């Protein structure tokens, strides 16, 4: 899980904050939400990010639990992977982030 901004920040709230905190992650998230089952190359090309930056953003979003990966059927090592957003998880965690922000200090 990502580092928390404050000790009272729950882990999934920290994950939502982290997903939105970088421009590359935000661009990738927006694209994959609207283009489920996208390949890495499609994400990078559509967002205009550099290859390394786009791939890193996908890995980070996957690690945070917001992007899921499926491998094309019948393919071996180095197969094409397709990326989609776990909309339910994203919605829940973004709602939790807003709730956390709205709490008085």
Secondary structure by P-SEA (a helix, b strand, c coil): ccccccccccaaaaaaaaaaccaaaaaaaaaaaacccccaaaaaaaacccaaaaaaaaaaaaaaccbbbbcccccccccbbbbbbaaaaaaaaaaaaaaaaaccc
